[in-house]
């Protein structure tokens, strides 16, 4: 299998690119920027302007949230995972930092690449945004569940009625 074919297979296994055609994925690979981040360095920091999402080809990263002058690890991601999708939806500042736990290589997906995809195939462009929405919804559901359980355990859930009968 060629390097390009192996990379297309890797992308097809990522939630961000699920269901996308090999032609569209070839464009993503050709137009995307490859970024290498050595162990200990950051892809981006919380508060930075969000301009791209990343598909991790190699390595492992930690998602970090700053609280009381310390970084707290929320999650770890590995090759095949994506991060930074919110930047392509709301264009706001980064809500967390991403630090390389190992030497990393990732495909950067920025607005110019997405515009090229839109011009090539509107259906594939729409699919990538639908995939982003699904991934963000999955994360929101998980966060809602954790927040609810924490609130119930601490007795601090307010605005909730009595248990449903």
C-alpha angles and dihedrals in degrees: 000000000000123000090253093050091048091050092049089052090049091052092046088058093055120093091229092060101033113144095008120140123250089242092056091044090051088056090049090052093046097046100034119094118239112226126193119198120185122225111284096021125107132245085203140332132238109273095027116129108268112231107150148017124231134221109205111225097171137012138019131277138194122224106219133192122198118230129161094351094308135097115236121199112236100174146339126233130196140196109311094036127108130214139179097046094139089069091066092050106042104015088218129133120293112275094207142012125251117210126185112242089186133013104294139200120192140171111239114217112198134170096268090058091048091050089053089050090049090052092048099045124354091195092057091045089053091048093056090053091047088052090051090050091050092050093047091047090051090052092046092052090050092048091048090052093049092046092050093048091048091049093048092047093050095042089235098117106125129182092033121121127220119297112287115258 
